[in-house]
Amino acid sequence: MSNAPVLDTPRLILRPHRVEDYAACRRLWADADVVRFIGGTPQDAQAVWFRLLRYAGMWALLGYGMWAIEDRESGAFLGEAGLLSAERGLPELAGVPEAGWVMGPQAWGRGIATEAMSAVLEWADVHAHAPSIRCIVEPDNIPSIRVAEKLGFSALVDTLYGGKPTRVFDRPRTLD
């Protein structure tokens, strides 16, 4: 994923995923507490491997994608954040990048998601050339709703995705 830039924040390094991240990604996506509001089912080894391959493909084909979040001090893998195109079949997501973030338990409650996504959105405002960025959050996922609101997202519509209630949020591009 050589065309994904490295983003720096005071506490974090957002960098392209590497093959060496596979074990950490496996732990992240296999954790039932982590995926509780993201599909609800832990992912197996093959699904996580295909996820890593999709990340590379998004950067290559779309010019945006997901970053691995690394703790600047310790080098620990904390989670993932970025932009994606998931073709979910939701009309509200058509034609705009979707923001996404997932943190391991070691990052919860520390402002890591907000810090990482602030860097992603700053990058997106310059490079994504989209009128807005959208994200989806299950209405019971209060921590992610708070992150979305801190980042400037506002609720656009409540809908169903995969048979579950889902809220679509929108954040207009801040640069022209």
Secondary structure, DSSP 8 states (H G I E B T S, - for coil): -TTS--EE-SSEEEE---GGGHHHHHHHHH-TTTSTTTTSS---HHHHHHHHHHHHHHHHHHS--EEEEEETTT--EEEEEEEE----S-GGGTTS-EEEEEE-GGGTTTTHHHHHHHHHHHHHHHHT--SEEEEEE-TT-HHHHHHHHHTT-EEEEEEEETTEEEEEEEEE-S--
